[in-house]
Amino acid sequence: MGRLMVNNLMNMGIYDVVRDGLADLGLDIHNLEELECDAGLGNGGLGRLAACFLDSLASLNLAGNGNCIRYHYGLFKQEIVNDEQVEKPDCWLRLGNVWEVWKPQHAVQVKFGGTLDAYMDQFGHFHSHHNPAFVVRAVPYDVPIVGYNTPTTNTLRLWDAEVDEESVQAGVLNKYLNDVQALTANVYPDDSTYEGKELRLKQEYFFVCAGVDQLIHNHLRVYGSLDNLAEKTAIQLNDTHPVLVIPELMRVLMDDYDYDWDQAWDIVTRTVAYTNHTIMAEALERWPQEMMRSLLPRVYMIIEEIERRFHYEVQHAGKEHMFPAMSILSNNQVNMANLAVVGSHSVNGVAKIHSEILINDVMASFASFYPGRFNNKTNGVTHRRWLVYSNPQLTELLKNTSATASSSIRKISKS
């Protein structure tokens, strides 16, 4: 998200007043700005696009909130020593985060592993009961996202992991505490091992489960029914990391609110949309099926049913030959990008050429099977942060040039 102090002062229109007031006290606002740590919540274009989404929504006076993990350490802190990069831990929370508000009253239980008891009642309705092996509390910390020259302030909700006291036995407390801490320790843990991959998958389900719970409760508080969820809510998946939203929302609708499959699937697919960030096959997330089945038994069961019904749809459209390229479950892996396309109503790339490659090459089968589902949304930039704030002289030149051009146009139109 970048440092928020100056950004928020600018957006509220009081930057100059605060800067000058501090100067009267002998304080340089830039020195104060350097005291704030840059939140270590992601990296690269993926994280920056999410930040731009939030900034743009607030500045357009639109309601829109973000969900993320409250990582205790960022990717890494870079220093240059003897002309070489040195990577050090990014302890961005060492002085705390003055912007966040702890909301323990909105904590959510997140369940992993264990067994699933399932049965069909006399009316043909499916029921399941999850007996988890590991339960953790997801506790939110809310960060305000201030819009530019608007009354709207949205929220970035950061989920931290805390002990669920009712679910841990004293004999395994140390292991339990380590497992809880690992969930929110750092961005992108090493996934070169099975344990590392499992931790990544745990992280993804952790904030997805908590985020869906928050969304459902907020909606019910206003409308009292989930029938209109798709009309009132949009869930935008920023790449494949939050794609478990699709089966998780299905699970909640069916298991907790008694929707049948067709009703739940209609709501989910009209609510969810997917932004794809990459065309590289190796960067499209895949998880071992056995890992998913073991860690998230009910969610995996739902993914299997999504696959079965999608296969039926492809077969009855006479397109069986296309199915291998679109299969969600193949080669003992769960293909998250394929799940995202099947469970969404809209799929976009982030540049014209990127979207064209998706349609004509990487996801050509899907684009053929779902004509009209693919579209393009070219990445933008937060122009105030990267122009108005960082280069005031250029900003002034553009303002003057724009004013001069507008004046000339008015004179021409009058003549």
Buried (B, 14 or more C-beta within 10 A) or exposed (E): BBBBBBBBBBBBEEBEEBBEEBEEEEEEBEEBBEEBBEBBBBBEBBBBBBBBBBBBBBBEEEEBBBBBBBBBBBBBBEEEEEEEEEEEBBEBBEEEBEBBEEBEEBBBBBBBBBEBEEEEEEEEEBEBEBEBEBBBBBBBBBBBBBBBEEEBEBBBBBBBBBBBEEBBEEEEEEEBEEBBEBBBBBBBBEEEEEEEBBBBBBBBBBBBBBBBBBBBEEBEEEBEEBEEBBEEBEBBBBBBBBBBBBBBBBBBBBBEEEBEBEBBBEBBBBBBBBBBBBBEEEEBBBBBBEBBBBBBBBBBBBBBBBBEBBBEEBEEEEBEEBBEBBBBBBEEBBBBBBBBBBBBBBBBBBEEEBBEBBBEEBBBBBBEBBEEBBEBBEBEEBEBBEBBBEEEEEBEEEEEEEEEEEEEEEEEEEE
